[in-house]
Amino acid sequence: MTDTADGFLTRLTPKFKETNDYIAKIYKKRRLRQTKLANAS
């Protein structure tokens, strides 16, 4: 049971990391765009 769960988590972890990086990138882009808009107005 534990072996299966560990293997499952190990397989999932890289995907989660990729998704987190992707979300972080989008979030940063959005933040930058908002600050640019705020500075322009």
N, C-alpha and C positions, 0 to 999 in steps of 0.2 A: 504494500500500500504506500509506504513512504517513498520507496524507490520510484514508483510510478509518478507520484506527485512531484518529486524532485526533478525527474526527467522532464515532466510536463512544464514545470516552471522554468527550467533551464532553456527549454525550447522557446517558451513564450517571451522570456526576458529581452532578447535582442529586438524582437518586434516592438515591445513596449518602449525600448530606448529609442528606436527609430521614430516611433510616433511622437514621443515626447520632444525629440529634437525638432521634428517637423512643426509641432504646435508652437514650440518656443520661437522658431524662425518666423512663423506667421505672426505671432504675438509681437515680436520685436518690430517687424515691418509695419504692423498696424500702429504701434506706439510712435514710431518715427513719423509716419504719415500724419498722425494726429498732431504731433508737436509742430510739424511744418505748417499745417493748416492754422494752428493756433498762433504761430508767429506771424503768418502772412496777414491774418485779419487784424 
